[in-house]
Amino acid sequence: PALRCRVDKPLVDVRVVKGEPAELSCTVSSKDVQGTWFKDGLKIKNMEGVLFEKQGSVHKLVIDKVEDFHAGKYRFETADIKTEASIFVEDPPQVDKVLLKNLTNVPTVTKAGQKVKIKIPFEGQLPIRATWLKDGMELIDDTRIRVDKADTFTMLSISSSERKDCGDYKIRLKNDHGVLEINLKLVVIDKPEQPTGPIKVIESSSSDITIQWKPPKDDGGKPVQNYIIQMQQVGKEEWVTLGETPKTCTTFTTNKVEQDMGYYFRVRAVNVEGASVPLESDEVKAASKAIPGPPDPPEIVSTGKETITISWKAPHKTGSSRIVGYIVQKRKKGASTWVPVTNMPVADRKLKMTNLKMGLQYEFRVAAVNAAGVGEASAASQPAFARDSTEPPGQVRDLRVASRDSTSITLTWKAPETKDGIDVKGYEVEMRSYVNPNWTKCSVLPIKATTYTVKGLQAKELYFLRVRAVNDSGPGEAAELETFVEAPPPVVPPRFLINDRVKSFLVIKAGNTIRVPMRFEASPDPVVTWLKDGHPLSKRAKINTEHGTTQLLIEAAEFSDTGTYTVELQNGSGNKESFSFQVQVTDIPQSPGPVVLEENVPKTVTVTWEPSPSEKWESDLYYTVLKRESQKGSWHTVGDMIHTNKFTYTKLIPGRDYYFRVVAKNCLGTSGPSENVHPWRLKKQKADFQIRQREYRGVNQNQPPRFLVQLKPHTVTIGTECQMSCAVTGHPQPKITWYKDGRDLSKDPTYLCKNIFGVCSLMILGVIKNDEGEYMVEASNALGRAFSKASLTITGND
């Protein structure tokens, strides 16, 4: 007899992107065999884009460019053989390859102030969700920026571009078939920022001045080419351009100055787009002579019947040579004439003056002397009496800033160390700004407390503050500190910083730690509130909020921790922002209860069992039934995805021993088994009984479809797996068809339909919002039809 043809290499399923080529191929044992191709049960005679090829024993179905209608089940058939496979057409988002290459490889460049429009046409199965991100954060429409989304394109529009729009952008296109991410760079060109200040005077004389600055922090996207330096004489309006320096030089010397005159300087940075806003200097004087500057006013150290001792500090500006001494002058309070105390300069910075008239009040001033001459005199000291008295108080202790804001600074200190006979009548607080050398008293009279708030200050300014204790002998030695006034914080409405790592649904194993950090931004700091199912959290939940992050921590999760958690941010203006997420606490299921075997229907065994205790807290629990045919045989699954506590096995062979076991399952794992102890055996029956049984079955076997277990409503979170199942009986075996909102799902590759021993299931691997709706399963045979319906609800956001 002739050898039968066989399949050496069958057809295999193919998944192909729409527009790409596809090929189904099988190999048979004979080169002479001719076969026929079928699609969805119909013979293919002439299908657009489809070619048949035969190369010896290899038979091919070739599609040059796959379209939607090419999806389906294909069969190659000869007289002896048959092999089947499916083509699944996937239609993910796609962008023209030339456009895609240009967008990703060539930055989009524009000038500041110009409009920007970036339009990206795309193709793919609708709906396609388009998301624009900049530096990892999703773009949100505002007064300048708008993101348009349509069925065939998405477009970013910026009405007036700014330097801050520069950066890396990502466009994410997503549909049910896949995700396409496009990376592009936007460059906004502008003039440079002003050079970084302040302008420093590094050399000054009567004939020239040298200034210095730093490059701008932002060059505007184009290299700085040079700097333009201008000068204005104090009292005049005209700015004179002195010259330019190359980009590598940030100093400039001018000799166009006159002795004792004051000048302002300004510097601009220049690139191809133009010149920056100027950086301006404070007033600069062309020094006429290098004499010392004025010291601070001298301080009274002690007094006696005919003596007063003073001390002073060196001046801030020492001139062009070292200081060789000081001229000390005195005058009676109220007098206008200053009288020298010594004939020669004093080398020390402390002097005890004698031969004063007891009971009179004196003031003193000093001037530094160097090789160029006598410098400017200081301001007058505090007046002091030439008389015996207690010593002035000592220096106050622990002077510090207790608090500060944008307009004030609060100081605190401790009284000086106590000495016999020396008391403290009060305290003087003085201040001066960084640019003003003169000290100003903050109160008319000495204050009694050891704390004081200096008000009316300028934001972002540097100040010097000092405090002195005073008594009848005058002020004591000053304690001084340098501090600054904070800038007023900008008001930032509370906002959560959500990224891909923030999940809206968490599955936690019982006993594990629940740790959920949430980053946010807000100014001033908001009030942070955590809730569970709308109520305050339990005492086991710990909340820690600092540095723009608030974190929920539950060290050992319990089933009662399952629920919806909400974190709220609220500032003093009433602005509120909230974010909610779900937590499901679960565990590996506990074993089902005892297994019982019964023969409710002849030649079948019905396996029943007590529910697993885990059903109380696990909504997605199901059961699997396994069997083996001897004590040492292998276990085989005969029933899966069972949501009831009963299963009927029909394929029994009389005379064999059967063992059954049941396990509970969920997303975390499988429980221990429960199984029958004694084997189940179907007794062999006599021939006449078998004949009668067959006659009985012949009469009663045929029955219309009937659902033993109905479909149940499901609620799942976006991105998770969903499985809907039911149980049906009937003879002949019913044909099962699934529908969603009336649409037949048989040929939709997104849904996986199974029918195992009457247990019918529909699986959706990663649900999306469009999967929500009413699902129906139809069971039909020659005797009738039956239906079961249930709804699927989707929670969460895309």
BAMARBA-478016 format. One record per residue (C-alpha): x, y, z. Coordinates in steps of 0.25 Angstrom, whole numbers, plus 5000, padded with zeros to 4 digits. Each point is the difference from the previous one (the first is absolute). Layout:
# residues N
XYZ/...
This chain:
# residues 798
500050005000/500450144997/500650085012/499150105006/500550155000/500450065013/500350135006/501550025003/499950155004/498650055003/499550144999/500350095012/499350135005/500550134995/499950145006/500350114990/499950155000/499150064990/500750044987/501149905002/500149874992/499649875006/500249854996/499349875004/500949874997/499849855002/500949894995/499349864996/500749874998/499749994985/500550104989/498849964991/498950035009/499150124996/499250075010/498950105003/500050125009/498850055008/499850125009/499050005011/499449874994/499850054986/500949964988/500950124995/499850024986/500450144997/500450095012/500750134998/501450015004/500149845002/501049914991/500149855001/501449944998/500549864999/501549965001/500149855000/499349955013/499950145006/498750074998/499950155003/498950115001/500750134998/499450145003/500850124995/499350105009/499149965011/498750075002/498949995010/499149904992/501249904999/499849975015/499449865002/500249855001/500749934988/500049864996/500849924990/499349874996/500349884991/499349874999/500849945012/500450125008/499650135006/500750105008/499550145006/500650135005/499550145002/500550134995/499850115011/500150144994/500650105010/499850154997/500950085010/500250154999/500950034988/500750134995/500650024986/501449955001/500750124993/499250105010/500449915012/501550004996/499950154998/499350035013/501049915008/501350034994/499950154997/499650105011/498950104998/500650135001/499250145001/500350145005/499450055013/498750074998/499749924988/498849904999/500349855000/499149894994/500549865000/498949914993/500249854999/499049924991/499849865004/499349874996/499449885007/498849945006/499150105008/500050055010/501450055001/500450075013/501050114998/500950055012/501050114999/501150005011/501250105003/501149965008/499249885005/498850095004/498650004992/499850134993/498750075005/499350114992/500250145005/500050144994/501249984991/500049854998/498949914994/500049864996/499049964989/499649854999/499249944988/499749874994/501150014989/501050105006/500550075013/500650145000/500850085011/499850154998/500750115008/499550144997/501350075004/501249925003/501050025011/501349955005/499449915010/499249934989/501449934996/500149865004/499749854996/498649974996/499449864999/498749974993/499349875004/499049944990/499249885006/498949914995/499549865003/501149954991/501350075005/500750125004/500950094992/500950105007/500650124992/501250085006/500350144995/500850125004/499550155000/501050115000/499650145002/501150104996/500050145007/500950115004/500949975012/499650035015/500850115006/501449975005/500149955014/500250115010/500450075008/501050084992/501250015008/501150115000/501349925001/500950134998/499750145002/500950134999/499950144996/500349974986/499349864997/499049905005/500049854997/498749935002/499649854999/498849914998/499649864998/499349944987/498549994999/499449875006/499249984987/500650034987/498750004993/500349874992/501150074992/501450025005/500450145005/500850074990/500550125008/499650105011/499750154998/500550105011/499350135003/500350115010/499150125005/500650115009/499250035012/499150124998/499949984985/499049924991/500849954989/500649864999/501450004993/500449874993/501449975005/500349884991/499849854999/500749875005/500049864994/499249895007/501249955007/500350135007/499150055012/500950125005/500150144994/500950125003/499750144996/500850125002/498950104996/499850045014/500350135008/500550015014/498950005011/498949984990/498949895002/499649914989/499049884997/500449894991/499149904992/500349874992/499249934990/500349864994/499849984985/499749884992/499449994985/498650035005/500550145006/500450065013/499549965014/499450095011/501150085006/500749975014/500250135007/501050035011/499950095012/500750135000/501549994998/500950125004/501450024993/500950015012/500750135002/500949955010/500249875007/499750055015/499349915010/498550005001/499350045013/500049905011/498749965008/499750105011/500949975013/499349935011/500150045015/500849895008/500050075014/499950135007/500650065013/500050135007/501050074990/500249884990/499249944989/500549884992/499649974986/500349894989/499749994985/500249914988/500850024988/499250064988/499549914989/500850084989/501550015004/500450074988/501249974991/501049985012/500049945014/499450085011/501150065009/499150065011/498850075004/499750155003/499050015012/499250135003/499050045011/498950105002/499150045011/498649964997/499350114993/501350074995/500350014985/501550005001/500849875001/501350005007/501249904998/500349915012/501449974997/501150074992/500449874992/499249894994/499649895010/500549864995/499049925009/498549994998/499750045014/500350135008/499850045014/499850165001/500450075013/499950145005/498550014997/499150095008/499249915009/498550014998/500150044985/499449924989/501049974988/499949954986/501249944992/500449974985/501249934994/500650014986/501049904994/501450044995/500849934988/501150054991/499050084992/499650085012/498850015010/498849934996/498550045002/499650015015/499049915006/498650045005/500050055014/499949895011/498950005010/500150115011/500749965013/500150065013/501450025007/499649945013/500149885009/498949894997/499849864998/500649944988/499249984988/499349874998/500749884994/499749954986/498649934998/500049854998/499549904990/499550114990/499249934989/498950014990/498749945006/499250014987/499950084988/499050034988/500050094988/499950135008/500649985014/501049925009/499849965014/501350005009/500149935014/501250015009/500449985015/500450105010/501650025002/500649925011/499850075013/501150075007/500050065014/499550144999/499750004985/498550014997/499350004987/498950114997/499649964986/500549964986/500250084988/499849934986/500650064988/500049964985/500750044987/499849954986/501149944992/500250124992/499950105011/501250025010/499250085010/499349935012/498550045003/499349975013/498849924999/499350075013/500150135006/500149955014/500749885005/499149875000/499849925012/499849864994/501049914994/499349984987/499750104989/499450004986/500650094990/498950044990/499950074987/501149934993/500249974985/499849864995/501349934995/500950115007/501249975008/500150075014/500950025012/499450005014/500650025013/499550015015/500750075012/499650005014/500050145006/500050065014/500450135006/501449994995/499549984986/500049894991/500849875001/500749924989/499149974988/499749864996/499850004985/499549914989/499850004985/498649954994/499150014989/498550024997/499349894993/499350024987/498549995001/499649864996/499249994987/498649945002/499949874993/498749935000/500149855006/500249904989/500449855000/501349974992/499449874993/500949914992/500049864994/500449945014/498750055007/499049894999/498550025002/499849855004/501049925009/499949855003/500749985014/500349865006/499549995014/501150035010/500850084990/500350155002/499150104993/500950124996/499450114991/500850134998/499350114993/500850124995/499450144999/500350144999/499350125007/500450135006/499850035011/500049865006/498649944999/499249925011/500149854996/498849915003/499949854998/498749925000/499649864998/498649984994/499750145004/500449985015/501350035008/501049894999/500249905011/501150025010/500949894994/500150104988/501250095001/500150134992/501350084998/500050134992/501250084997/500850064988/498949994990/499749865003/498949935008/500049855003/499049905005/500749895008/499349875005/501149905005/499149884999/498850004991/498749935005/498849974992/499350115006/500950104994/499449974986/499350134995/500050134993/501150105005/499950154998/501150105003/499650154999/500850125000/499450145004/500750135001/499550135008/499350054988/499149894999/500749934988/499849855001/500649884992/499749855003/500549874995/499349865002/500549864998/499549865004/500749905009/499749854999/500649925011/500049864997/500849875002/500249864995/498749935002/499749905011/499749864996/498649964996/499149915010/499849854999/499849944986/498749924998/499849914988/498649964995/499449934988/498850094998/499949974985/500449864995/501449984995/500450135006/500650055013/499650135007/501250065008/499550105011/500850075011/499950095011/500450154996/501450055003/499950095013/500750104990/498750034993/499650095011/501150114996/500449964986/499050034989/500849954988/500249865006/499749884991/500349855001/500749894992/499749855000/501049904997/499949854998/500949884999/499749854997/500949935011/500650035013/501450034993/499550064987/500250154995/499050105004/499250064988/499150135000/498649964996/499350135004/500550145001/499550145003/498949945009/499250115008/499149905006/500249885010/499649894991/500649934987/499549884992/501049914993/499449924989/501149924993/500149895010/500449864996/499449885007/500949925009/501150115002/500350075013/499950155000/500550105010/499650155000/500650125007/499650155000/500850125002/499650155002/500750104991/500250154999/501050104994/501049975011/500049854999/499449875003/499549945013/500449865005/499149894995/498849935006/499749864994/499249875002/500749905008/499349874994/500049984985/498850024992/499749884990/498949984990/499549865000/500049924987/498649974996/499549884993/499750004985/498550005001/500050125010/501050074991/499049984989/498850055008/500950125004/500350044986/498549994997/499750095012/501050104995/499549994986/498750055005/500450105011/501350054995/499650114991/499750135008/500050144997/501150095005/499850045015/501050095009/500449935012/500850125005/499650144995/501050114996/500350105012/500250154999/501550045001/500650135004/501550014997/501150104999/500650054987/501249924995/499749885008/499549864995/498549975000/499449864999/498549974999/499549865001/498849925000/499549854999/499149944990/499449874997/499249944988/500149894989/500450014989/501250085006/499550154999/500750104991/500650115009/499950144994/500550135008/499450144998/500450145005/498850104999/499549914989/501349994992/500549864997/501449985006/500349874993/501050064990/500550115009/501549955005/499950105012/499149905007/500449865003/498849905001/500149865005/499049895003/500649885008/499049895004/498850105001/500850115007/500050124991/500950125002/500450134994/501350065003/500550154998/501550015002/500150155003/498650075001/499850144995/498950105002/499349954987/499949865005/498950055010/498649954996/499049895000/500549864996/499149884996/500349864997/499149924991/500049845001/499249944988/499849864994/498949944992/499050005011/500150145004/500850125006/500350065013/500650135005/500750065012/500450145001/500950095010/500650135000/501550045000/500350135008/501450064998/500650095011/501350095000/500550104989/500849974988/
